[in-house]
């Protein structure tokens, strides 16, 4: 019987011992946006985007928008994004039309992934949908996120070596967005969250992300098994600056994890950074925030 999972996802499910769960959930990924989520999608104000640059590097970013800036067509086969795009997104789409999207509501902790191909419009994008599916609400910090102003004096910076301010943001964040790719299935972007400090900075410069219990589909880890390219976007929710890092990844499937930082999975994604850049105009958090009750709480070393 034909499976919706590609070979990398199947291998990841096998390595995690969750093949039976994945089999039971086959069909979660649909080729169109389900009609019952149209209204929810139109209400969303936050979108993560994955693209590929001319050198083949993956990049992820996150943009705020006004309610109504995401508009599906009546059949769920197309999505219009009615918002001016960051210049880097437009430049990347000229090289490859593949795009990964994640609409996320931080207040309700709902999120939906939409993957496909995109073409630029005068003020936005037209996306031809190839995959669409909801993810569970685990590990999302509940908060209100609003658009920030763009500071033209610090509009964009880039480099190859992470700076002290970047390491501090990584060590303090409770949210990031992770992009991966597959040669046939294209780009994908997902949410990763946890208590502040869930992102680990290893002595050799790698960035370590714990992989918690999820939906057992293993879309991201399955992609990495086929193609190690990866990108992460970390929004600074105090300033509106977004730190974007591109690199390569490996997966540790059964590490010691003496502090129980993975919540029992013993899985980690280790990222070797290749380059970084920052953009302004991302979301900022207003009011109180509430960490997810599902977050693992590592024990003291």
QUIURJO-V786285 format. One record per residue. RES is the residue in three letters. D_FIRST is the distance of its C-alpha to the first C-alpha in whole Angstrom. Layout:
# QUIURJO-V786285
res->RES d_first->D_FIRST
res->RES d_first->D_FIRST
This chain:
# QUIURJO-V786285
res->UNK d_first->0
res->UNK d_first->4
res->UNK d_first->6
res->UNK d_first->10
res->UNK d_first->12
res->UNK d_first->13
res->UNK d_first->14
res->UNK d_first->17
res->UNK d_first->16
res->UNK d_first->14
res->UNK d_first->17
res->UNK d_first->19
res->UNK d_first->17
res->UNK d_first->18
res->UNK d_first->21
res->UNK d_first->22
res->UNK d_first->21
res->UNK d_first->19
res->UNK d_first->15
res->UNK d_first->15
res->UNK d_first->17
res->UNK d_first->15
res->UNK d_first->12
res->UNK d_first->14
res->UNK d_first->15
res->UNK d_first->12
res->UNK d_first->13
res->UNK d_first->17
res->UNK d_first->17
res->UNK d_first->17
res->UNK d_first->18
res->UNK d_first->22
res->UNK d_first->24
res->UNK d_first->24
res->UNK d_first->27
res->UNK d_first->29
res->UNK d_first->29
res->UNK d_first->31
res->UNK d_first->35
res->UNK d_first->34
res->UNK d_first->33
res->UNK d_first->36
res->UNK d_first->38
res->UNK d_first->37
res->UNK d_first->39
res->UNK d_first->38
res->UNK d_first->35
res->UNK d_first->34
res->UNK d_first->33
res->UNK d_first->31
res->UNK d_first->32
res->UNK d_first->33
res->UNK d_first->36
res->UNK d_first->38
res->UNK d_first->38
res->UNK d_first->34
res->UNK d_first->35
res->UNK d_first->33
res->UNK d_first->35
res->UNK d_first->35
res->UNK d_first->37
res->UNK d_first->38
res->UNK d_first->40
res->UNK d_first->41
res->UNK d_first->42
res->UNK d_first->43
res->UNK d_first->41
res->UNK d_first->40
res->UNK d_first->39
res->UNK d_first->36
res->UNK d_first->35
res->UNK d_first->32
res->UNK d_first->32
res->UNK d_first->31
res->UNK d_first->27
res->UNK d_first->26
res->UNK d_first->25
res->UNK d_first->29
res->UNK d_first->31
res->UNK d_first->35
res->UNK d_first->36
res->UNK d_first->40
res->UNK d_first->42
res->UNK d_first->43
res->UNK d_first->41
res->UNK d_first->42
res->UNK d_first->43
res->UNK d_first->41
res->UNK d_first->38
res->UNK d_first->39
res->UNK d_first->40
res->UNK d_first->37
res->UNK d_first->35
res->UNK d_first->37
res->UNK d_first->36
res->UNK d_first->32
res->UNK d_first->31
res->UNK d_first->28
res->UNK d_first->29
res->UNK d_first->27
res->UNK d_first->29
res->UNK d_first->30
res->UNK d_first->32
res->UNK d_first->33
res->UNK d_first->36
res->UNK d_first->38
res->UNK d_first->40
res->UNK d_first->37
res->UNK d_first->35
res->UNK d_first->32
res->UNK d_first->30
res->UNK d_first->27
res->UNK d_first->25
res->UNK d_first->25
res->UNK d_first->24
res->UNK d_first->25
res->UNK d_first->28
res->UNK d_first->31
res->UNK d_first->34
res->UNK d_first->38
res->UNK d_first->40
res->UNK d_first->44
res->UNK d_first->43
res->UNK d_first->40
res->UNK d_first->36
res->UNK d_first->34
res->UNK d_first->30
res->UNK d_first->27
res->UNK d_first->24
res->UNK d_first->21
res->UNK d_first->20
res->UNK d_first->22
res->UNK d_first->22
res->UNK d_first->24
res->UNK d_first->25
res->UNK d_first->27
res->UNK d_first->31
res->UNK d_first->31
res->UNK d_first->34
res->UNK d_first->35
res->UNK d_first->39
res->UNK d_first->40
res->UNK d_first->43
res->UNK d_first->44
res->UNK d_first->44
res->UNK d_first->46
res->UNK d_first->46
res->UNK d_first->49
res->UNK d_first->52
res->UNK d_first->51
res->UNK d_first->54
res->UNK d_first->55
res->UNK d_first->57
res->UNK d_first->54
res->UNK d_first->51
res->UNK d_first->49
res->UNK d_first->49
res->UNK d_first->47
res->UNK d_first->47
res->UNK d_first->46
res->UNK d_first->47
res->UNK d_first->47
res->UNK d_first->50
res->UNK d_first->51
res->UNK d_first->51
res->UNK d_first->47
res->UNK d_first->47
res->UNK d_first->48
res->UNK d_first->46
res->UNK d_first->43
res->UNK d_first->45
res->UNK d_first->46
res->UNK d_first->43
res->UNK d_first->40
res->UNK d_first->38
res->UNK d_first->36
res->UNK d_first->33
res->UNK d_first->31
res->UNK d_first->29
res->UNK d_first->27
res->UNK d_first->25
res->UNK d_first->22
res->UNK d_first->22
res->UNK d_first->19
res->UNK d_first->19
res->UNK d_first->23
res->UNK d_first->25
res->UNK d_first->25
res->UNK d_first->28
res->UNK d_first->28
res->UNK d_first->31
res->UNK d_first->32
res->UNK d_first->35
res->UNK d_first->37
res->UNK d_first->41
res->UNK d_first->43
res->UNK d_first->43
res->UNK d_first->39
res->UNK d_first->39
res->UNK d_first->41
res->UNK d_first->43
res->UNK d_first->43
res->UNK d_first->46
res->UNK d_first->44
res->UNK d_first->44
res->UNK d_first->40
res->UNK d_first->39
res->UNK d_first->37
res->UNK d_first->34
res->UNK d_first->33
res->UNK d_first->29
res->UNK d_first->30
res->UNK d_first->27
res->UNK d_first->25
res->UNK d_first->22
res->UNK d_first->20
res->UNK d_first->18
res->UNK d_first->20
res->UNK d_first->20
res->UNK d_first->23
res->UNK d_first->23
res->UNK d_first->20
res->UNK d_first->22
res->UNK d_first->25
res->UNK d_first->23
res->UNK d_first->22
res->UNK d_first->25
res->UNK d_first->28
res->UNK d_first->30
res->UNK d_first->31
res->UNK d_first->33
res->UNK d_first->35
res->UNK d_first->37
res->UNK d_first->40
res->UNK d_first->42
res->UNK d_first->45
res->UNK d_first->46
res->UNK d_first->50
res->UNK d_first->50
res->UNK d_first->47
res->UNK d_first->47
res->UNK d_first->43
res->UNK d_first->43
res->UNK d_first->40
res->UNK d_first->39
res->UNK d_first->37
res->UNK d_first->36
res->UNK d_first->33
res->UNK d_first->31
res->UNK d_first->30
res->UNK d_first->29
res->UNK d_first->30
res->UNK d_first->28
res->UNK d_first->31
res->UNK d_first->34
res->UNK d_first->37
res->UNK d_first->37
res->UNK d_first->41
res->UNK d_first->41
res->UNK d_first->38
res->UNK d_first->38
res->UNK d_first->34
res->UNK d_first->34
res->UNK d_first->33
res->UNK d_first->30
res->UNK d_first->32
res->UNK d_first->30
res->UNK d_first->31
res->UNK d_first->31
res->UNK d_first->34
res->UNK d_first->35
res->UNK d_first->38
res->UNK d_first->39
res->UNK d_first->40
res->UNK d_first->42
res->UNK d_first->43
res->UNK d_first->44
res->UNK d_first->45
res->UNK d_first->45
res->UNK d_first->48
res->UNK d_first->47
res->UNK d_first->44
res->UNK d_first->44
res->UNK d_first->47
res->UNK d_first->47
res->UNK d_first->49
res->UNK d_first->50
res->UNK d_first->49
res->UNK d_first->46
res->UNK d_first->44
res->UNK d_first->41
res->UNK d_first->38
res->UNK d_first->38
res->UNK d_first->35
res->UNK d_first->37
res->UNK d_first->37
res->UNK d_first->41
res->UNK d_first->41
res->UNK d_first->44
res->UNK d_first->47
res->UNK d_first->47
